[in-house]
């Protein structure tokens, strides 16, 4: 299969690669040649078009050099002419324009348009119609009127520049000056039929669907095979270039490659361009692609047949040899290859037969040796098992002795450690007892001081209670005095009212007395003022008294609330004094007991030292005994390990011999 695939892939890939390379190379060459050819065609078309446009420029120059026309124009512009003379000059100009128009059927209309609106000077028209002076407001008129005498080419329009145009036209303008003053006076407008250009360009064929168009600097269509597309944007962008030479490029539009060839024109800012699909230009190269795929199919068939015969010639003997080797793999050493040839497969067959002969002899010899090894391994296994049993019994006994000695040493070590720990803890307890004794003495002293302080606090609290009680009584008496003051103020207030009434009566009587009672009236008025001042002062004193009364009431309320608290505080202080006395008594008894415990612990510490020395001696003896037992046990374990290893080796040898015997039994010799 591999040989077949190699033949097949190499032949087919080579044929396809050569065919595709030829296809793409020819396609590229055709594209380049078509681009060059189209550039030449477009260059010739541009030259013809420029020649045509120059002819129209030459026609416009005839108006500038025609003396009769200039005379008629000057007389037509004179303001002192009468109406008849003006009409005569107008007819002369109109006939002149009409004669040029009739002499050239490619011109749709010729117009002589004044640059300013004047009542006497009107547009002179031949084949065109302008209503009033509306053309003055158009963009094309403003553009043309700004020129300095050179020709201005106007983009084509479907409905023309004047009224009544029935087909697409393009325009040419030139400024005419006043012969006397030299100022700009008229604009000469030619409306040229667009078919003059489009009919000539339509005769040039670039492929089946290629088209030749004329566009302006903004890519607007001037001329197109489709007349309805005039004044619209050209769908294929053209590269902007300042050069006057012909250029070409490949444009990608909607997944379609197009060849674009263009050339700028010298007489205007227009460009003539040819656009054609690349696929259409190189469609003849598809034959190469078709031939490539046909040859690829033929190559596939040839490669398949050749590969089949090669695979059969080589693969058949190899498959037979593979099957015989699988039989040998299963243990059948009697298989042989019957293939007589002098090529590499025949040599391989001979080598296979010789190899099988050698393996057969080797298996026979190995089978005999395996039987002898198996018998010797059985005898060695029996002897090893007996030695292992004896060594195991010795090792068990020695291990039990070693374990007992080790356990004794461990327990002695633990006892010694525990004794040391107990001794340390006893010393810590002694130190703690001594510290507790000191702390207890300090606490007892502080308790005595606390008891003394509490006694003083009770005395001071009782004195505070007496002072509070006395304050409450004084505040009650002050409250009664305040009530008396309020009564006195009420009497004074009544007296003030009576004084006011008396002063009023005195004023009335003085008024009755007339002049004799004026002095008395003054006195009565002063008494009334004094009564008013007394009333105000009494009111102020009344307000102060009210404030004092309120604060006394609040003080009495606060003292009444605080008095029970003082009594509860006295009870709490007395209870605290009793507690301090009880603490002092308990601390005295605790100090006595603590001293007794300290003496007992000191005696226990001395006994602990004696026990520690005894445990140390026991631990030393146990460690020596354990070391001796472990050494004996180690030797016994080594002997047991050797015996067990010998048994394992004997068993392995027996298993290996059995396995070898079984493996050799698979072969048939």
TIVEXLUM-290756 format. One record per residue (C-alpha): residue in one letter; z, y, x. Coordinates in pm, whole numbers, plus 32768, in hexadecimal, padded with zeros to 4 digits. Layout:
% residues N
aZYX;...
***
This chain:
% residues 669
x800080008000;x804C80F1811B;x7EFC80AD81BF;x7E5080DA8070;x7F0082298036;x7EAA82A28196;x7D3782588165;x7D3582E98008;x7DF2842D8056;x7D3E847C819D;x7BE084598109;x7C27850E7FC2;x7CEC862C8062;x7BDF86658167;x7AC986748062;x7B8D87597F79;x7BF7883E8099;x7A9188678118;x7A0E88A47FB8;x7B1589A37F5A;x7AF08A5480A8;x79798A6D806E;x79B28AE87F0B;x7AA78BFC7F67;x79E18C60809D;x789E8C827FD9;x79568D3A7EC4;x79DF8E337FC1;x788A8E658061;x77E48E9C7F0F;x78F08F9A7EB2;x78B1905C7FF3;x7737904E7FCA;x774C90B77E5D;x782F91D97EBD;x7735924D7FC7;x760F92237EDB;x76C192DA7DC3;x772193F47EB0;x75B394227F09;x7551941F7D99;x7660951A7D3B;x760095F87E63;x749595FF7DF1;x74FB96407C89;x75DF975B7CF9;x74C797F57DC6;x73DA97E87C9A;x74E3987B7BB7;x752A99957CAB;x73B599DC7CC1;x73A899F07B46;x74D19ADD7B39;x74369BB67C47;x72FE9BD17B71;x73D29C637A5B;x74709D517B56;x73109DB97BBF;x72B99E007A52;x73EC9EDF7A37;x73839F957B75;x72389FF07AD0;x72F9A0CD79E2;x7390A1857B08;x723EA1BC7BB0;x7170A20D7A78;x7145A3897A7C;x70C9A3937915;x71FFA2DB78A4;x72E1A3BF796D;x7235A4F778DC;x725AA479777A;x73C7A42277BF;x740DA57E7852;x7365A62C7728;x7424A5497639;x756BA5B676D2;x751BA72B76C0;x7603A7CD75BF;x7516A8F37566;x73FDA81774E1;x73ADA82E736F;x73CCA700728B;x7258A6AF7297;x7249A6B87411;x7389A5E67420;x72EDA4E47335;x71AAA4E47403;x7266A4A07548;x7331A3907499;x71F0A2E97425;x715CA2FD7584;x728FA2517617;x7293A14E7502;x7121A0FF7535;x715CA0DC76AB;x72739FE27671;x71A69F2B756C;x70809F0B765A;x715E9E627762;x71F49D857654;x70A09D1375D6;x702C9CD07737;x71429BD2777C;x71989AD37670;x72D69A637728;x737F9BB076DE;x741C9BBC7585;x74649D34757F;x74719E6C765B;x75699F82760B;x759CA0DD769B;x7708A136764D;x77A3A28F768F;x78EBA2867750;x7986A38E766C;x7973A3C974F9;x78A2A50174B1;x781FA5687360;x76B7A5A673D2;x7693A48C74D2;x7684A333742E;x7648A1D574BC;x74DCA17774F5;x74ACA00C7488;x73989F0A74A1;x73DD9DC173F0;x75519E0C73CE;x76369EBD72DA;x777D9F79731C;x783AA01771FA;x78BBA16E7260;x795FA17673B5;x7A40A0427395;x79B19FB674DA;x7A79A0C27599;x7BB99FFE7551;x7B3D9EAB75CA;x7BB49E0F7711;x7A569DC67792;x79EF9F347761;x7B249FB5781A;x7AE29EC27939;x79729F237955;x79B0A09D7939;x7A9CA0957A66;x798AA01C7B53;x78D7A1057C44;x776DA0AF7BF4;x776C9F407C5B;x770C9E327B66;x782A9D907AA2;x77EC9C387A0A;x78AC9BF678C9;x79269A9E7861;x786399F6774C;x78C59A1575DE;x786B993C74B7;x782B9A6973D3;x77B59B5F74DA;x78319CBB752E;x77839D727411;x776E9D26729F;x766E9C36720E;x76509B4F7340;x75F099F072C9;x76199928740C;x76F299267547;x769B9A307643;x771F9AB9778C;x77159C2277F6;x76A79D017915;x770D9E70792D;x76B79F927A12;x772EA0FB7A0F;x7624A20D79DD;x767CA3697A5B;x7619A4C279D7;x74E5A52F7AA3;x7563A6987AAF;x76D8A6747AEE;x76E1A51A7B8E;x7805A4B37AAD;x781CA36979F7;x7775A38F78A5;x76F4A2477815;x7734A0D27836;x75FC9FF87837;x764C9EA67790;x756A9D73779B;x75C39C5376AF;x75149B267749;x74E799E17693;x75CF98D5771D;x74C397CD76E0;x7402986B7801;x750497D378EC;x757D96A17828;x741D961A77E4;x73CB96207954;x7516957D79B9;x74F8947078AD;x73C493E8795D;x7497938D7A8D;x7528922F7A60;x765991AD7B1B;x769C90537A98;x768D900A7924;x77AE90E678B0;x77C591E379CC;x77AB93507972;x7762949A7A24;x782795CC79B8;x785F97347A21;x79C297BD7A25;x7A5F99097A7C;x7B7E994C7B70;x7C7C98E37A66;x7BCB97987A20;x7B44980E78CE;x79F79773786C;x78C998597888;x77C6974B784B;x77ED95E277DA;x771494CF7743;x77F494F07612;x77B99650758C;x78FF964074C1;x79C896287604;x796497857674;x7A8A987A769C;x7B80975376C5;x7C3496CD77F8;x7B7B95CD78C7;x7C42948778BF;x7C01943C7A31;x7CB195237B2A;x7BE495AA7C4C;x7C7995F87DA0;x7C96976C7DE6;x7BDA97C67F24;x7B6D990C7FC2;x7A489860806A;x78E598807FDF;x788A971E804A;x787095F17F68;x79AD951F7F3C;x7A0593CF7EA2;x7B3E930C7E44;x7BB791E07D7C;x7C8892407C4C;x7D7991527B9A;x7D6A919C7A23;x7E1290B2792C;x7DF78F8C7A20;x7C818FD47A4A;x7BF790387B9E;x7AEC91467B8D;x7A0891D17C9A;x7A15934F7C91;x790E94167D54;x790895917D3E;x787296C27DE6;x78D698327DBE;x77C299277D66;x77829A607E30;x77089B4A7D1E;x783E9B127C44;x79959A6F7C46;x7909993F7B8E;x78FA97E07C1A;x780596CD7BC3;x78A695757BB9;x7838940E7B7F;x7931930D7AF8;x78E891997ADB;x79C690627ABA;x79DC8FA57C02;x79DC8E5D7B45;x78878EAB7AB7;x77F98F137C09;x78658DD27CB5;x78278CE37B94;x77108C387C5B;x78148BC37D55;x78AF8AE87C47;x779D89EC7C96;x783D89B87DEA;x798B897C7D43;x78EE88817C51;x784287C97D70;x798D87C67E2B;x7A4487177D0E;x7924861F7CDA;x792885C87E4C;x7AA185A97E3B;x7A8184A87D22;x797A83E67DEA;x7A5983F47F1F;x7B7B83737E4F;x7AAC82477DE0;x7A3181FC7F43;x7B9082257FD0;x7C1D813F7EC4;x7B2280297F11;x7B4E8047808B;x7CC5804F806C;x7CC27F1A7F8C;x7BFE7E488088;x7CD47EC081AD;x7E157E7880F0;x7D947D1B8092;x7D2D7CC481F7;x7E787D338290;x7F6D7D1E8170;x7F1E7BB0810F;x7F897B0A8258;x80B07BF7827B;x81277BA1811B;x81117A29816C;x81D27A5D82B2;x82D67B2A81F2;x830A7A0C80F9;x8335790C8213;x843879EB82BB;x84F77A008172;x84FB78828169;x8584788182CC;x868679818260;x8700788C8154;x8732777D8264;x85EA76C0825A;x858A76A883C9;x846775B68388;x837476C78310;x8240771383E8;x811F780E83D4;x7FBF777D83BD;x7EDA789E8424;x7DD07871852D;x7D5479B985B7;x7D587A718700;x7DB67BC38670;x7F147C598663;x7F6C7BA1851E;x7F0C7A5285BF;x7FE47AA086F0;x81017AFD8606;x80DD79AB8552;x80F178EB869C;x822379AF8707;x82C6796785B5;x828E77ED85DA;x831C77ED873E;x844A78B586CD;x849577BB85B6;x8483769A86B4;x857B7747879A;x866B7792867C;x865E76258609;x86C675A48761;x87DA76AA8779;x8869764A8626;x887A74D98688;x8938752587C9;x8A2376168719;x8A707512860B;x8AE07413870F;x8BBB751387C3;x8C5A7584867E;x8CC774218628;x8D7873FE877A;x8E2175548757;x8E9974FC85FA;x8F4573BC8674;x8FF474758793;x9063758F86AC;x910D749285C2;x91E173FF86DC;x9240755B875D;x92A475C985FF;x939B74A885D2;x944674EE8722;x945D766386D8;x94FC76288584;x96137550861A;x966076578726;x9662776D8623;x975E76B48546;x985676898665;x983477F386DA;x9866786D8578;x99B177B4854F;x9A337842869A;x99C579A0863C;x9A73798D84E8;x9BC079268584;x9BAF7A2E8694;x9B4B7B38859A;x9C7A7AE784BF;x9D637B1385EE;x9CBC7C58864F;x9CCE7CD984EA;x9E457C8E84DA;x9E897D418624;x9DB07E6485BB;x9E637E80846E;x9FB67E7D851D;x9F477F8B8612;x9EBC805D84F5;x9FF8803F8428;xA0CE8094855B;x9FF481C1859F;xA013822C8435;xA19082048444;xA1A382D2857F;xA0C583DF84E6;xA19383E883A9;xA2D583FF8477;xA24A8523853B;xA1DA85CB83F9;xA3318596835A;xA3D8862A8490;xA2F987598481;xA3388784830F;xA4B387618347;xA4A588778446;xA3E1894D8354;xA4E689048245;xA601896D8332;xA54D8AAE8385;xA5048AEB8215;xA6738AB381BC;xA6DF8BAB82C3;xA5E38CA88240;xA6548C6780DA;xA7BF8C9F8147;xA7648DEF81DC;xA6998E4B80A8;xA7B38DE07FC2;xA8AA8EBD807E;xA7BB8FE28061;xA78D8F9D7EEC;xA9078F8C7EBC;xA93290DE7F67;xA81C91757E95;xA8BC90E67D5A;xAA05918F7DAF;xA95192DA7DE9;xA89792AA7C9D;xA9DF92717BE7;xAA6E93B17C7D;xA93494737C19;xA94493EC7AB8;xAAAD945F7A93;xAA4D95BD7B00;xA92195B17A12;xAA02955578EB;xAAE8967B7935;xA9C1976C794D;xA92296DD7812;xAA69970D774E;xAA78987777C5;xA90D98A77758;xA96298197602;xAA83990C75DB;xA9A49A32763F;xA89799C37547;xA99499A5742F;xAA1D9B027482;xA8B99B8F7488;xA8719AFE7332;xA9AB9BA072A3;xA9539CF37341;xA7EF9CE272BC;xA87B9C9B715D;xA95C9DCD7179;xA8309E9B71F2;xA76C9E2370C4;xA8829EA16FDE;xA8829FF17094;xA70BA00C7061;xA7399FDA6EED;xA837A0F96EEA;xA73EA1D86FA1;xA635A18E6E9B;xA728A1F36D87;xA776A33B6E3A;xA600A37C6E5F;xA5D2A3486CEA;xA6E4A44D6CA5;xA641A5416D98;xA4F1A5066CF6;xA585A5596B9F;xA623A6916C2F;xA4CFA6F86CBB;xA431A6CC6B67;xA544A7A16AC7;xA513A8A96BD5;xA3A1A8AF6B88;xA3E8A8DE6A17;xA4E6A9F46A5D;xA3EFAAA86B45;xA2E8AA8F6A36;xA3D2AB206933;xA437AC356A24;xA2C8AC876A5E;xA28EAC9968E7;xA3BEAD7E68B5;xA354AE5C69DA;xA1FEAE7D693E;xA29FAEEB67FA;xA372AFF168B2;xA239B091693F;xA255B16B6A73;xA3CDB1446A81;xA3AFAFCF6AA6;xA2AFAFC46BC1;xA3B5AF906CCD;xA454AE7C6C03;xA2FCADE26BD4;xA2CCADD46D4F;xA41CAD2B6D77;xA3C7AC356C61;xA27DABE76D0B;xA32AABA66E59;xA426AAC26DA9;xA305AA026D0E;xA262A9D96E66;xA3ABA9606EF9;xA3CCA86D6DD6;xA26BA7EA6E1F;xA2BCA7C16F92;xA401A7116F39;xA342A62A6E52;xA249A5D46F65;xA361A59A7060;xA419A4BC6F67;xA2DBA3F46F2F;xA2ACA3C570A7;xA418A35B70CD;xA3E7A2726FA4;xA2BBA1D0704A;xA37CA1A77192;xA49DA11670D3;xA3B4A0237021;xA3269FB67176;xA4879F887203;xA4E99EC470CB;xA3B59DDF70F5;xA3FA9DA17267;xA56E9D5F721B;xA5089C617114;xA41E9BB7720C;xA5319BB97317;xA6289B227225;xA5299A1671C6;xA4DF99C67337;xA65399B3738E;xA69598D97260;xA57E97EE72D5;xA5F797F07441;xA76697B073F0;xA73496407383;xA65B960A74B8;xA777968B7596;xA862959B74E9;xA77294767521;xA74E94DE768E;xA8C794D576BA;xA8D493747628;xA7B39304770E;xA86393967840;xA9A492E177E8;xA8E8919777BB;xA83A91CD790D;xA98E920479AE;xAA0790B67925;xA8CD900979A7;xA8FC909B7B05;xAA64901C7B07;xA9F18EBF7AA2;xA8E18EC27BB2;xA9E48F277CB2;xAAC48E017C51;xA9A38D077C58;xA92C8D847DAC;xAA8D8D537E42;xAA918BEB7DCE;xA9248BB67E4A;xA9808C317FA8;xAA9F8B357FBF;xA9C08A127F52;xA8AA8A808041;xA9948A73816C;xA9FF890F810F;xA890889E80F1;xA83E89328246;xA94D886382EF;xA8CD87218249;xA766876382B6;xA7D2879A841F;xA87886418424;xA73D85A7838C;xA667864A849D;xA73285A385B0;xA704844B850B;xA58E849084EF;xA57084BF8669;xA605836586A9;xA51482C485AA;xA3EB83718648;xA43682DD87A3;xA44F817D870F;xA301819C8654;xA25782178793;xA2C280DD8851;xA2477FFA8737;xA0F580AD872E;xA0C2807F88A8;xA1057F088899;xA01E7EE28767;x9F017F998814;x9F137EB68947;x9F107D7E886D;x9DED7E04879D;x9D1F7E5388D3;x9D487CF18958;x9CEE7C558807;x9BBD7D3587E1;x9B3C7CD18938;x9B587B6088E0;x9AB67B9E878C;x99997C5D8833;x994D7B388918;x99557A4887F0;x986B7B278729;x97797B34884C;x977379BC885D;x974079A886E4;x96257AA586F3;x957A79E08806;x959978A0873C;x951679478601;x93F679E286C3;x93A0788C874D;x93A077FC85EF;x92C279198571;x91D078E38691;x91C5776E8647;x918477B084D7;x907878B0852B;x8FD277BC8618;x8FD976AF850E;x8F4A779E8406;x8E3E781384F9;x8DDE76AE8548;x8DCF765883D6;x8D01778E838B;x8C14773E84A7;x8BF275DC8427;x8BA5765982C8;x8AA97758834A;x89F276528413;x89EB756682E8;x890676628237;x87ED7628832F;x86F5750F8303;x8674748F844F;
***
